[in-house]
Amino acid sequence: MARTPHRPLSTLEASVAAAPTTSEPAPVPAAAVAERQKLRKHFGRFDILFFLLCTIVGVDTIGTVASSGAEAFTWLIVLAAVFFVPSALLTAELGAAFPDEGGPYIWTSRAFGRLAGAVNNFLYWITNPVWLGGTLAVSAVTAFTTFFNDGKDLSTPAFYAFTVIFVWVGVLAAILSFDVGKWIPTLGAWSRFILLGLFTVTVVIYGVQHGLHGFGFGDFSPTYVGFVGLVPVLMFNYVGFELPNTAGDEMTDAQKDVPFAIFRSAALAVLLYALPILGILLVLPVKAITGLGGFIDAIRQVFTVYGGDVAADGTVTLSGAGTLLGALAAILFILTVLSSGVTWIMGSDRALAVSGYDGAAPRFLGVISSRFGTPVRVNLLSGIVSTVVLVLAHELTDGSAAKLFGAVLGLAVSTTLVSYLGIFPALAVLRRKAPDVPRPYKAPFPRTISTVLTLLVLFASVQLVAPGLGDHWFGADYAPDGWSHDERWQYLLTEALPLAAFILCGVLFWALGRPTRKAAEAGR
């Protein structure tokens, strides 16, 4: 299917808004045609590959996974086979067959209607400013204090200065035109290669000099308790193949480049996750691994091979070349988490803007800047939300970085996974509803893939809200750290209420898009 720059939506594309039982295509909003004219094509094959690596390979959750012990490595590999690979196949087909700007919003809306697309897209978007202002910002602060401030917490003014700059540098990168902003993901991808590669090599050197923690075969045995605890965060790590398609109309050749980038990034991502997680498990005792600092602590400890020592009480001191390489690792870590936030903000903001000019969100948000070719209004909104989340989370947790990290990560994971309950079923539905659309790549067993992925996400979402449900709800093996069984209803509300509020916001956005839909129906 030939693609030309700035072309209007086709009749099939216009049917994105049609209800599932409606055979007549919905009219194309004039706003959609006008805004698409402002998009620029400069997103090539390797840009997509680097973008995907920043999207999928996030170092902020490596410690959380490793803190579950050797079993985490087993579930990492199992989920790669039953979740990661099928989601790559699904996205390769949808991304090449329906390569329009907006990506997952387009697929969900075309499959299930504009209301479903609006709700799903709000969840898909809101996760990312929350994540940027919470989990990623505090991870960057932790790396900075560990290697540049002797592990001491920053004062409150210094904390806010660092994190607010971190957030708004990310927002600025998202605002810049893609031919400029895309260099942040490129830099982030290379930061991952260097950081994770250097860490892996250093673990080998450390093992030769000091020995490693041994594991018995039984330590890798998978358990149901481990599955419940790990599957949500592993899925959170493994989603994101669809994100480049939010900029579908900015790709130079989406139908060829999307499958190419997806399959190569999938192989690299598994490797880039598996090696550092195994490295952490080999270096640190499981009891010493924390969700926030696990990876950073492991870096600091193994880097003593270049200069430094580990005291009898476990205190790590770097010196000489160890100090210099530790500083380099901290900078690479901060660039890595920043690029993760930037890529997700770039993508999800575009999806929200598309829903704005398509009639599934306020028209005010559906504006592409003529100067930058980016959704500046949504970018600024994301920056404001990130800053508010940062301040609220910091104040509500009394400045505890660990509590802030855990609280925001849980919300980000649950909101993200719920949004895929609209994306994953779209493969099977669109095979049936749009069978004549050319598909440069066709995934095998579309119904099976959609069903398995949707059920896995549904299970993980339920377990996030009610850990252990179906076995021992909120029992000792399932309750999150710091929570008791008597607090299970309180925990349920803290997880369920934000999700319910976000869903209602999605419905509200759909209602506010009614004038755009009405104008399209009237032929304006």
Secondary structure, 3 states (H helix, E strand, C coil): CCCCCCCCCCHHHHHHHCCCCCCCCCCCCHHHHHHHCCCCCCECHHHHHHHHHHHHCCHHHHHHHHCCCHHHHHHHHHHHHHHHHHHHHHHHHHHHHCCCCCCHHHHHHHHHCHHHHHHHHHHHHHHHHHHHHHHHHHHHHHHHHHHHCCCCCCCHHHHHHHHHHHHHHHHHHHHCCHHHHCHHHHHHHHHHHHHHHHHHHHHHHHHHHHCCCCCCHHHHCCCHHHHHHHHHHHHHHHCCCCHHHHHHHHECCHHHHHHHHHHHHHHHHHHHHHHHHHHHHHHCCHHHCCCCCHHHHHHHHHHHHHCEEECCCCCEEECCHHHHHHHHHHHHHHHHHHHHHHHHHHHHHHHHHHHHHHCCCCHHHCCCCCCCCCCHHHHHHHHHHHHHHHHHHHHHCCCCHHHHHHHHHHHHHHHHHHHHHHHCCHHHHHHHHCCCCCCCCCCCCHHHHHHHHHHHHHHHHHHHHCCCCCCCCCCCCCCCCCCCHHHHHHHHHHHHHHHHHHHHHHHHHHHHCHHHHHHHHCCC
